[in-house]
Amino acid sequence: MKILVGIKRVVDYNVRVRVKPDGSGVDLDGAKMSINPFDEIALEEALRLREAGKAAEVIVVSIGPNACQQQLRTGLAMGADRAIQVDTEERLQPLAVARTFLAIAEKEQPGLFIVGKQAIDDDNSQTGQMLAALWNRPQATFASEVQVEGDTATVTREVDAGLETIEIDLPAVITTDLRLNEPRFVKLPDIMKAKRKPLEVIPLSDLGVANDNTLEIEHFAPPATREKGIMVDSAEALVTELKNRGLL
C-alpha cells in the first residue's frame, strides 16, 4: 500500500519567535524553517512501516509556495519515495488543508494518511480529524504506537486516563504524538540522492479547493513579560499578598 504523509513548513522549534513591531504577524526574516516536529515523527513512522514490509511507497505532501520544497527535499532525504507540493501563496486554515489532503488522497488512493497531531505554529490540532471526516474513513489520533497487519491497524493512543488501544480498518487517518518514535538524522549522501527523487507540483486551483477562510487574525502580540517574584516570611504573609493581588 501507499502511505501519504502531510508535512508543514514552520519556524524551527529552537528559534525564538519574534513578533513584527506593528503586530501584523511573525517576523520570518532570517528565521530557520524546518519540518513541523510532529509531521517529522509521522514521516519516520511511515518509513518504519515501509521498512517492515507493511507499505510499498511513502509520499510526502506539503501545501505552500516553492519555499516548502526545502522541507519536501528533507523528507525525501529521510527516505520518502516521492513528494507532492500543492502550490499556493495563500495561508490555508485547517478545513481547507483537510480538503486539499482529501483531493490528494483521492488521486493517490493510499492505505494510510499520517499527519502530526498539530503544527507548532498555530496549534490547531484539527486537520487530521477533519480529513478523516471528509474522507469518511476511520481515524486514530495522538498515536504513541502503531502496528499494521493486513487491512487493519492497531493504534495505542494517549488519553486523559492513560493509554487506549483501538483497532481501525484501512484506509485510515492517523495523527502522531511525540512518544511514537525519534526521527532519524539525515545524512549527506541521502541529501544528494533526494535531489534526484521526483517532486510533483500541483497548483491548488487544479484540485478545485476553495480557500474559504472563516477566521481572521487581527493582531499578534508576544507573551506578557513575567513579573519578578517576591519572598515572603510566612504562610500568613503569602495569603495576604495573594489577597492584595486579587488571587484569593
FENJORA-V804541 format. One record per backbone hydrogen bond with DSSP energy under -0.5 kcal/mol. CO is the residue of the C=O (numbers start at 1). NH is the residue of the N-H. Records with the same first field share a line. If there is no record, write none. Layout:
CO: NH + NH
This chain:
1: 56 + 57
2: 111 + 112
3: 59
4: 114
5: 61
6: 116
8: 10 + 36
10: 34
12: 15
15: 17
18: 27
20: 23
23: 220
25: 20
26: 28
28: 31
32: 12
34: 10
36: 39 + 40
37: 41
38: 42
39: 43
40: 44
41: 45
42: 46
43: 47
44: 48
45: 49
46: 50
47: 51
48: 52
49: 54 + 55
50: 53
57: 3
58: 81 + 82
59: 5
60: 84
61: 7
62: 86
64: 88
65: 68
66: 69
67: 70
68: 72
69: 73
70: 74
71: 75
72: 76
73: 77
74: 78
75: 79 + 80
82: 60
83: 200
84: 62 + 86
85: 87 + 202
86: 64
87: 204
90: 92
93: 96 + 97
94: 98
95: 99
96: 100
97: 101
98: 102
99: 103
100: 104
101: 105
102: 106
103: 107
104: 108
105: 109
111: 171 + 172
112: 4
113: 174
114: 6
115: 176
119: 123
126: 130
127: 131
128: 132
129: 133
130: 134
131: 135
132: 136 + 137
138: 173
140: 175
142: 158
143: 177
145: 156
147: 154
149: 152
151: 170
152: 149
153: 155 + 168
154: 147
155: 157 + 166
156: 144 + 145
157: 164
159: 162
162: 159
164: 157 + 166
166: 155
168: 153
171: 138
172: 113
173: 140
174: 115
175: 143
176: 117
177: 180
178: 181
187: 191
188: 192
189: 193
190: 194
191: 195
192: 195
193: 196
194: 197
198: 83
200: 85 + 202
202: 87
203: 206 + 207
204: 207 + 209
205: 208
208: 210
210: 212
211: 213
214: 216
215: 217
216: 218
234: 238
235: 239
236: 240
237: 241
238: 242
239: 243
240: 244
241: 245
242: 247 + 248
243: 246
